[in-house]
């Protein structure tokens, strides 16, 4: 639990928090700046609480910087995942004609084992990727990367038909 004195002390030294966030490459007009700043103040207050009387500014700066970078990575991963979902929905909305089916049939013959598994089980049968990890024999991250590449390959082949 953070005491009020520690929080006030952290708030009075908010330039340190702002500097750490700036060092992470976040500008004030960034949409999540206020959240990152608030997290930084709380981290700094928590550090003041843990080690009172010591000069912890350098450690707090580094801790806030690393926390901010971690949060930015999380946001980036979330946006990439949303983009993959949007791409998958765009792929499923394509109007299928006979020429497209022939092209897809030819492309499926060229797919490797993992790509076929993703195509039939995930894209067509709507099974979750996490459930296919064991059958594929690779990590979830690898499956997501292969799925992204597969969607790009199929979209490209359909455009070139």
Secondary structure as a PSIPRED ss2 file (coil, helix, strand):
# PSIPRED VFORMAT (PSIPRED V4.0)

   1 X C   1.000  0.000  0.000
   2 X C   1.000  0.000  0.000
   3 X C   1.000  0.000  0.000
   4 X H   0.000  1.000  0.000
   5 X H   0.000  1.000  0.000
   6 X H   0.000  1.000  0.000
   7 X H   0.000  1.000  0.000
   8 X H   0.000  1.000  0.000
   9 X H   0.000  1.000  0.000
  10 X H   0.000  1.000  0.000
  11 X H   0.000  1.000  0.000
  12 X H   0.000  1.000  0.000
  13 X C   1.000  0.000  0.000
  14 X H   0.000  1.000  0.000
  15 X H   0.000  1.000  0.000
  16 X H   0.000  1.000  0.000
  17 X H   0.000  1.000  0.000
  18 X H   0.000  1.000  0.000
  19 X H   0.000  1.000  0.000
  20 X H   0.000  1.000  0.000
  21 X H   0.000  1.000  0.000
  22 X H   0.000  1.000  0.000
  23 X H   0.000  1.000  0.000
  24 X C   1.000  0.000  0.000
  25 X C   1.000  0.000  0.000
  26 X C   1.000  0.000  0.000
  27 X C   1.000  0.000  0.000
  28 X C   1.000  0.000  0.000
  29 X C   1.000  0.000  0.000
  30 X C   1.000  0.000  0.000
  31 X C   1.000  0.000  0.000
  32 X C   1.000  0.000  0.000
  33 X H   0.000  1.000  0.000
  34 X H   0.000  1.000  0.000
  35 X H   0.000  1.000  0.000
  36 X H   0.000  1.000  0.000
  37 X H   0.000  1.000  0.000
  38 X H   0.000  1.000  0.000
  39 X H   0.000  1.000  0.000
  40 X H   0.000  1.000  0.000
  41 X H   0.000  1.000  0.000
  42 X H   0.000  1.000  0.000
  43 X H   0.000  1.000  0.000
  44 X H   0.000  1.000  0.000
  45 X H   0.000  1.000  0.000
  46 X H   0.000  1.000  0.000
  47 X H   0.000  1.000  0.000
  48 X H   0.000  1.000  0.000
  49 X H   0.000  1.000  0.000
  50 X H   0.000  1.000  0.000
  51 X C   1.000  0.000  0.000
  52 X C   1.000  0.000  0.000
  53 X C   1.000  0.000  0.000
  54 X C   1.000  0.000  0.000
  55 X C   1.000  0.000  0.000
  56 X C   1.000  0.000  0.000
  57 X H   0.000  1.000  0.000
  58 X H   0.000  1.000  0.000
  59 X H   0.000  1.000  0.000
  60 X H   0.000  1.000  0.000
  61 X H   0.000  1.000  0.000
  62 X H   0.000  1.000  0.000
  63 X H   0.000  1.000  0.000
  64 X H   0.000  1.000  0.000
  65 X H   0.000  1.000  0.000
  66 X H   0.000  1.000  0.000
  67 X H   0.000  1.000  0.000
  68 X H   0.000  1.000  0.000
  69 X H   0.000  1.000  0.000
  70 X H   0.000  1.000  0.000
  71 X H   0.000  1.000  0.000
  72 X H   0.000  1.000  0.000
  73 X H   0.000  1.000  0.000
  74 X H   0.000  1.000  0.000
  75 X H   0.000  1.000  0.000
  76 X H   0.000  1.000  0.000
  77 X H   0.000  1.000  0.000
  78 X H   0.000  1.000  0.000
  79 X H   0.000  1.000  0.000
  80 X H   0.000  1.000  0.000
  81 X H   0.000  1.000  0.000
  82 X H   0.000  1.000  0.000
  83 X H   0.000  1.000  0.000
  84 X H   0.000  1.000  0.000
  85 X H   0.000  1.000  0.000
  86 X H   0.000  1.000  0.000
  87 X H   0.000  1.000  0.000
  88 X H   0.000  1.000  0.000
  89 X H   0.000  1.000  0.000
  90 X H   0.000  1.000  0.000
  91 X H   0.000  1.000  0.000
  92 X H   0.000  1.000  0.000
  93 X C   1.000  0.000  0.000
  94 X C   1.000  0.000  0.000
  95 X C   1.000  0.000  0.000
  96 X C   1.000  0.000  0.000
  97 X C   1.000  0.000  0.000
  98 X H   0.000  1.000  0.000
  99 X H   0.000  1.000  0.000
 100 X H   0.000  1.000  0.000
 101 X H   0.000  1.000  0.000
 102 X H   0.000  1.000  0.000
 103 X H   0.000  1.000  0.000
 104 X H   0.000  1.000  0.000
 105 X H   0.000  1.000  0.000
 106 X H   0.000  1.000  0.000
 107 X H   0.000  1.000  0.000
 108 X H   0.000  1.000  0.000
 109 X H   0.000  1.000  0.000
 110 X H   0.000  1.000  0.000
 111 X C   1.000  0.000  0.000
 112 X C   1.000  0.000  0.000
 113 X H   0.000  1.000  0.000
 114 X H   0.000  1.000  0.000
 115 X H   0.000  1.000  0.000
 116 X H   0.000  1.000  0.000
 117 X H   0.000  1.000  0.000
 118 X H   0.000  1.000  0.000
 119 X H   0.000  1.000  0.000
 120 X H   0.000  1.000  0.000
 121 X H   0.000  1.000  0.000
 122 X H   0.000  1.000  0.000
 123 X H   0.000  1.000  0.000
 124 X H   0.000  1.000  0.000
 125 X C   1.000  0.000  0.000
 126 X C   1.000  0.000  0.000
 127 X C   1.000  0.000  0.000
 128 X C   1.000  0.000  0.000
 129 X H   0.000  1.000  0.000
 130 X H   0.000  1.000  0.000
 131 X H   0.000  1.000  0.000
 132 X H   0.000  1.000  0.000
 133 X H   0.000  1.000  0.000
 134 X H   0.000  1.000  0.000
 135 X H   0.000  1.000  0.000
 136 X H   0.000  1.000  0.000
 137 X C   1.000  0.000  0.000
 138 X C   1.000  0.000  0.000
 139 X C   1.000  0.000  0.000
 140 X H   0.000  1.000  0.000
 141 X H   0.000  1.000  0.000
 142 X H   0.000  1.000  0.000
 143 X H   0.000  1.000  0.000
 144 X H   0.000  1.000  0.000
 145 X H   0.000  1.000  0.000
 146 X H   0.000  1.000  0.000
 147 X H   0.000  1.000  0.000
 148 X H   0.000  1.000  0.000
 149 X H   0.000  1.000  0.000
 150 X H   0.000  1.000  0.000
 151 X H   0.000  1.000  0.000
 152 X H   0.000  1.000  0.000
 153 X H   0.000  1.000  0.000
 154 X H   0.000  1.000  0.000
 155 X H   0.000  1.000  0.000
 156 X H   0.000  1.000  0.000
 157 X H   0.000  1.000  0.000
 158 X H   0.000  1.000  0.000
 159 X H   0.000  1.000  0.000
 160 X C   1.000  0.000  0.000
 161 X C   1.000  0.000  0.000
